[in-house]
């Protein structure tokens, strides 16, 4: 079974809010604490991700009794299981009134891709997903804006993993792929 890293949890939960810290439990690596920017974002992440499948297991997401995730003390053994993302440039919601607030959807097999450079073709994007082991069922650029596209994968679980793997993927020409769940289908 594949395991997830703090960065992977940061990317996934970051769809629903700004993740400040992630701690994968040292003795129970299938458990983690994720500190979000605020309670509303934590609630949103919980409502959309609880019960979803990841790595062939059902995720259980609940509100923790802990208010913050403690960082390891200097010299304390951690094996890279605790990470601070509070200053990450990948936060989707730090700008008040960001359009990202209107585009929060539950996980689906169809992903919304954006920030696509003009030279990137549908073949390049489909090949990128296929090379990572994902089964591409359909692909469509937006008619009005080729910087955006929809890609439909084989399952919701596959799309969750693809989002974790390919969000912020470097497409060249100073374009990093932005991946989120779509409410639309192709």
C-alpha positions in Angstrom: 0.0 0.0 0.0 1.2 3.5 -0.9 1.5 5.9 2.0 0.9 9.6 1.8 3.3 12.4 2.8 2.6 15.5 4.7 2.9 17.4 1.4 0.3 15.1 -0.2 -2.1 15.8 2.7 -1.3 19.6 2.3 -2.2 19.5 -1.4 -5.5 17.5 -0.8 -6.8 19.4 2.2 -5.6 22.6 0.5 -8.4 22.3 -2.0 -10.8 23.2 0.8 -8.7 25.7 2.8 -5.3 27.0 3.6 -3.3 24.2 5.4 -0.9 25.6 8.0 0.6 22.4 9.5 0.4 18.6 8.9 1.6 15.9 11.3 1.5 12.3 10.5 1.4 10.3 13.7 4.8 8.6 14.4 3.3 5.4 15.9 0.1 5.3 13.8 1.1 6.4 10.4 -2.4 6.0 9.0 -3.5 8.9 11.3 -2.7 12.6 10.8 -3.5 16.0 12.3 -4.1 18.8 9.8 -4.2 22.4 11.0 -6.3 24.7 8.7 -6.4 28.5 8.7 -9.8 28.5 10.4 -12.7 26.3 11.7 -14.8 27.0 8.6 -12.1 25.6 6.3 -11.6 22.6 8.5 -15.4 21.9 8.5 -15.4 22.2 4.7 -12.5 19.8 4.3 -14.2 17.4 6.6 -17.6 17.5 4.9 -16.0 16.9 1.4 -13.3 14.4 2.3 -14.8 12.2 5.0 -15.7 8.9 3.5 -13.6 9.4 0.3 -11.2 6.6 -0.8 -7.5 7.1 -0.9 -4.9 4.3 -1.4 -7.7 1.8 -1.3 -8.9 2.9 2.2 -11.8 5.0 3.3 -10.7 8.3 4.8 -12.2 9.2 8.2 -12.0 13.0 8.8 -13.1 14.4 12.1 -12.5 17.6 14.0 -9.6 17.2 16.4 -9.6 18.2 20.1 -6.2 19.8 19.4 -6.4 23.4 18.4 -2.9 23.5 16.8 -0.3 21.1 15.5 2.9 21.3 17.6 6.1 21.4 15.6 8.9 19.1 16.8 11.4 20.6 19.2 14.9 21.2 18.0 16.7 17.9 17.8 13.6 15.8 18.4 13.3 12.8 16.0 10.4 13.3 13.6 11.3 11.5 10.3 9.8 14.4 8.4 6.3 13.5 9.5 5.5 17.1 10.7 5.6 20.0 8.3 4.8 23.7 8.6 3.1 25.0 5.5 2.0 28.4 7.0 4.1 30.4 4.5 3.5 28.2 1.5 2.9 30.0 -1.9 0.5 27.3 -2.8 -2.3 28.5 -0.5 -5.4 28.9 -2.6 -7.4 31.2 -0.3 -5.1 33.8 1.2 -6.5 36.6 -1.0 -9.8 37.8 0.5 -12.6 37.4 -2.1 -10.5 35.0 -4.2 -12.4 33.3 -7.0 -11.2 30.0 -5.5 -13.9 30.4 -2.8 -16.6 30.1 -5.4 -15.0 27.0 -7.0 -15.0 24.5 -4.1 -16.6 21.2 -5.0 -16.6 17.6 -3.6 -14.1 15.2 -5.1 -15.3 13.9 -8.5 -13.7 11.9 -11.4 -13.5 15.1 -13.4 -10.7 17.5 -12.6 -10.6 21.2 -13.5 -7.1 22.2 -14.9 -6.0 25.8 -15.1 -2.9 27.9 -15.7 -2.1 26.0 -18.9 0.5 27.7 -21.1 -0.6 28.4 -24.7 1.9 25.9 -26.2 0.6 23.0 -24.1 -1.7 20.7 -26.2 -4.4 18.3 -25.1 -2.0 15.4 -26.1 0.7 16.8 -23.7 -1.8 17.0 -20.8 -3.4 13.6 -21.5 0.1 12.0 -21.8 1.1 13.6 -18.5 -1.8 12.0 -16.7 -1.4 8.6 -18.5 2.4 8.6 -17.8 1.5 8.9 -14.1 -0.7 5.8 -14.4 -4.1 7.5 -14.7 -6.8 6.3 -17.1 -8.0 9.3 -19.1 -11.6 8.9 -20.1 -12.2 12.3 -21.6 -10.5 15.7 -22.1 -11.8 19.1 -23.2 -10.3 22.6 -23.3 -12.6 25.4 -22.4 -13.9 27.0 -25.6 -13.4 30.6 -24.5 -10.1 30.1 -22.6 -7.5 27.5 -23.5 -5.7 28.2 -20.2 -8.3 25.9 -18.7 -9.5 22.4 -19.3 -11.5 19.4 -17.9 -10.1 15.9 -17.7 -12.1 12.9 -16.7 -10.4 10.0 -15.0 -11.5 6.5 -14.3 -12.8 7.1 -10.8 -13.1 9.6 -7.9 -10.2 7.8 -6.1 -8.0 8.1 -9.1 -8.8 11.8 -9.5 -8.0 12.4 -5.8 -4.6 10.8 -6.3 -4.0 12.7 -9.6 -4.8 16.0 -7.9 -2.2 15.2 -5.1 0.4 14.1 -7.7 -0.1 16.8 -10.4 -1.3 20.0 -8.7 1.5 22.6 -9.2 3.2 20.4 -11.8 5.7 22.4 -13.8 4.5 22.7 -17.4 7.4 24.9 -18.4 7.3 28.6 -19.6 6.7 29.6 -15.9 3.3 27.8 -15.8 2.5 25.5 -12.9 -0.6 23.4 -13.4 -3.5 24.1 -11.0 -5.8 21.2 -10.4 -9.1 21.2 -8.5 -12.3 19.1 -8.5 -14.9 20.1 -11.1 -18.7 20.3 -10.7 -19.0 19.7 -14.5 -18.6 16.5 -16.4 -17.4 16.1 -20.0 
